Amino acid sequence: REEARAAGNRRKASVVAFLAALEGRPPAEVSAALRERLPAGHVLPAIVRCFRAGDGTLIEFEGCWFQLRASGTDAVLRYYCEGGDRRRVGELNEALIGLRLDG
């Protein structure tokens, strides 16, 4: 159980650090960094901006947005995604949940 908790916390820290490092960078850089880590077959909408929003990273895409917030006490990540096209939002959320990162 402790090993699983430690692995979950490492994954959480990797995802949070990766997305936090994108905050404030130009949209083309954010897009390139995300694209190289997306699961095969996923396409990103155009990125408008990436910034710190409250206690998480928010990425504004054309027509939708995504925010990642991490629990301060558990190995839990909360992925929020909203937009006008339900299918597109679902695909984007699935792609970002599946980012390939170390840890």
Disulfide bonds with the S-S distance in Angstrom:
none
